[in-house]
């Protein structure tokens, strides 16, 4: 079984309450951590990778994103899917070729650009072209951005999802869908559904019970790592400042002792 076949199989026959959990590595080191923890596959977050490269979300040059994905793939022995945002304006053939060159088994593709939803029919046609070029070599996760762009009606998300599944998407991702809406989405969407996991949100099991086939975290894990590192840095700086203060006091005390001895010798 190839890696993409193994990855696709992970999405099949999931029982409610047992979704596929895909941590999002932002570099090779974090990928190794997740793989060594026992996760069967990973899914890179574009925003997390952007932060690791010094860019704002959505501003990473395509070459740097593909290079980062390739480093992550090389670092682990589990399948890796890549968030490549809206495809960077690449034609389907070039996009597929570049993804396959990284070693990724799949990709996440958004249906909005610069905060504006794309025409769903045109986007579905584009996804169909990507599928035609990729064949079964890539797992396509089609992101549905209605909720994140302020369209609260779940029917609009279901309509887009139907078009994308019809175009060949393996999975759809109604990002930021309210937890209470997941059962309705599950009932109206054919195939796997990706839900967005949050540290302060519902449990992974609850998301699965409500209809999520798989769960990703966007840049959440990278941001929590940064928060932890910020705390470590603050503690280290506090310790360093304390040592410097102690050294300064010891130097002052030593100088005062020396001055006192010199004064005594002159008496």
C-alpha positions in Angstrom: 0.0 0.0 0.0 1.4 3.4 -1.0 1.5 6.3 1.5 -1.4 8.1 -0.1 -3.4 4.9 0.0 -2.6 4.5 3.6 -3.5 8.1 4.3 -6.8 7.8 2.5 -7.6 4.6 4.4 -7.2 6.4 7.7 -10.3 8.5 6.8 -12.5 5.5 6.1 -14.9 3.7 8.5 -14.2 6.1 11.4 -16.7 5.4 14.2 -18.4 8.4 15.9 -16.2 9.7 18.7 -13.0 8.4 17.1 -11.9 11.0 14.6 -8.6 11.0 12.8 -6.4 13.5 14.7 -3.8 15.2 12.5 -1.4 17.5 14.4 0.1 20.4 12.4 3.9 20.5 12.3 5.4 23.8 11.3 9.0 22.5 10.9 11.0 19.3 10.9 11.6 19.3 14.6 7.9 19.6 15.5 7.1 17.0 12.9 9.4 14.5 14.6 7.8 15.3 18.0 4.3 14.4 16.6 5.5 11.4 14.7 7.4 10.0 17.7 4.3 10.5 19.9 2.6 8.0 17.7 0.3 10.0 15.4 -0.2 8.0 12.1 -0.2 11.1 9.9 0.3 14.9 9.9 -1.1 17.9 8.2 0.9 21.1 7.9 -0.8 24.5 8.7 0.1 27.3 6.3 -0.1 29.9 9.1 2.2 27.9 11.4 4.7 27.3 8.7 4.5 31.0 7.8 5.3 32.0 11.4 8.3 29.7 11.5 9.6 31.3 8.3 9.0 34.9 9.5 6.0 35.7 7.4 2.4 36.7 8.2 -0.3 34.2 7.3 -0.9 34.2 3.5 2.3 36.0 2.7 4.7 33.0 2.4 6.2 32.8 -1.2 5.3 29.5 -2.9 8.9 28.4 -3.2 9.5 28.7 0.5 6.3 26.9 1.4 7.0 24.0 -0.8 10.6 23.8 0.5 9.3 23.9 4.1 6.8 21.1 3.4 9.6 19.0 1.8 11.8 19.4 4.9 8.9 18.2 7.1 8.1 15.2 4.9 11.8 14.2 4.9 11.9 14.4 8.7 9.3 11.7 9.4 8.1 8.3 8.2 4.4 9.0 8.4 2.2 10.5 5.6 2.1 14.3 5.5 -0.6 16.4 3.9 0.2 20.1 3.1 -1.8 23.2 3.5 -1.0 25.2 0.3 -3.6 27.9 0.8 -5.2 28.8 -2.5 -2.6 27.2 -4.7 -0.4 30.3 -5.1 -2.0 31.0 -8.5 -0.4 28.0 -10.0 -2.0 26.0 -12.9 -3.3 22.6 -11.7 -0.5 20.7 -13.5 2.3 22.8 -11.9 0.6 22.7 -8.4 0.3 18.9 -8.5 3.8 18.5 -9.7 5.2 20.7 -7.0 3.2 18.9 -4.3 4.4 15.5 -5.5 8.0 16.8 -5.5 7.7 17.6 -1.8 6.6 14.0 -1.0 3.3 15.2 0.4 0.3 12.8 0.1 -2.3 15.4 0.1 -3.2 19.1 0.2 -5.6 21.6 1.7 -7.0 24.1 -0.8 -9.0 27.2 0.2 -12.1 28.6 -1.6 -11.5 32.2 -0.7 -8.8 34.7 -1.6 -7.7 37.8 0.3 -10.8 37.5 2.5 -13.3 37.1 -0.3 -15.1 33.8 -1.2 -14.5 32.5 -4.6 -17.3 31.6 -7.0 -18.1 28.0 -6.0 -18.8 26.7 -9.4 -15.5 28.1 -10.8 -13.6 26.8 -7.8 -15.2 23.3 -8.3 -14.0 23.4 -11.9 -10.5 24.2 -10.8 -10.6 21.4 -8.2 -11.7 19.0 -10.9 -8.7 20.0 -12.9 -6.4 19.4 -10.0 -8.0 16.0 -9.5 -7.7 15.1 -13.1 -4.0 15.9 -13.1 -3.3 14.2 -9.7 -5.4 11.1 -10.3 -5.3 9.2 -7.0 -1.8 10.4 -6.2 -3.0 13.1 -3.8 -5.7 13.3 -1.1 -7.7 16.6 -1.7 -9.1 18.4 1.3 -11.3 21.2 0.0 -11.7 24.0 2.5 -15.1 25.7 2.7 -14.6 29.2 4.0 -18.2 30.4 4.4 -18.2 30.4 8.2 -14.8 32.1 8.5 -16.0 34.7 6.0 -19.1 35.6 7.9 -21.7 33.5 6.1 -23.5 31.7 9.0 -26.1 29.8 7.0 -24.9 26.1 7.0 -26.8 25.5 3.8 -24.3 27.6 1.9 -21.5 25.5 3.2 -23.3 22.3 2.3 -23.9 23.6 -1.3 -20.2 24.3 -1.7 -19.2 21.0 -0.2 -21.5 19.1 -2.7 -19.8 20.9 -5.6 -16.3 20.1 -4.3 -17.1 16.5 -3.6 -18.6 16.2 -7.1 -15.3 17.7 -8.4 -13.3 15.0 -6.8 -12.4 16.2 -3.3 -11.7 13.4 -0.8 -12.7 15.5 2.2 -14.3 18.9 2.9 -13.2 21.3 5.6 -15.9 23.8 6.7 -13.4 25.8 8.8 -14.8 27.6 11.9 -18.2 25.8 11.7 -19.9 26.1 15.0 -19.9 22.9 17.0 -23.7 22.9 17.1 -23.9 22.9 13.3 -21.6 19.9 12.8 -24.5 17.3 12.9 -26.4 19.2 10.2 -23.2 19.4 8.1 -22.7 15.7 8.6 -26.2 14.9 7.4 -25.9 17.1 4.3 -22.3 16.3 3.2 -21.1 13.1 1.5 -17.7 11.9 2.6 -15.3 12.8 5.3 -15.5 16.1 7.1 -12.6 18.0 8.6 -13.3 20.0 11.8 -11.1 22.7 13.4 -9.8 21.7 16.9 -9.2 24.4 19.5 -7.4 24.0 22.9 -10.3 25.7 24.6 -13.0 24.1 22.5 -14.9 20.8 22.6 -13.0 17.6 23.2 -11.8 15.6 20.2 -14.3 12.9 21.0 -17.2 15.4 21.1 -16.2 16.7 17.7 -16.1 13.2 16.4 -19.5 12.4 17.9 -21.0 15.5 16.3 -19.8 14.4 12.8 -16.1 15.2 12.3 -14.2 12.5 10.5 -10.8 14.2 11.1 -9.5 17.1 13.2 -6.8 19.6 12.4 -5.6 22.5 14.5 -4.5 25.3 12.1 -1.6 27.2 13.7 -2.9 26.5 17.2 -0.2 24.0 18.2 2.6 26.3 16.8 1.1 29.2 18.8 0.9 27.2 22.0 4.5 26.2 21.5 5.5 29.8 21.1 3.6 30.7 24.3 5.5 28.0 26.1 8.8 29.2 24.7 7.9 32.8 25.6 7.5 31.7 29.2 10.8 29.8 29.2 12.5 32.9 27.8 11.0 35.1 30.4 12.1 32.8 33.2 15.6 32.5 31.7 15.9 36.3 31.5 14.7 36.7 35.1 17.3 34.2 36.2 20.0 36.0 34.2 19.0 39.4 35.6 19.2 37.9 39.1 22.7 36.5 38.5 23.8 39.9 37.2 22.4 41.7 40.2 24.1 39.2 42.6 27.4 39.7 40.7 27.0 43.4 40.9 26.4 43.3 44.6 29.4 41.0 45.2 31.6 43.3 43.2 30.4 46.4 45.2 30.9 44.6 48.5 34.4 43.4 47.4 35.4 46.9 46.4 34.1 48.4 49.7 36.2 45.8 51.6 39.2 46.7 49.6 38.7 50.4 50.2 38.2 49.8 53.9 41.5 47.8 54.1 43.3 50.6 52.2 42.0 53.2 54.6 43.0 51.2 57.6 46.6 50.8 56.3 46.9 54.6 56.0 46.0 55.2 59.6 
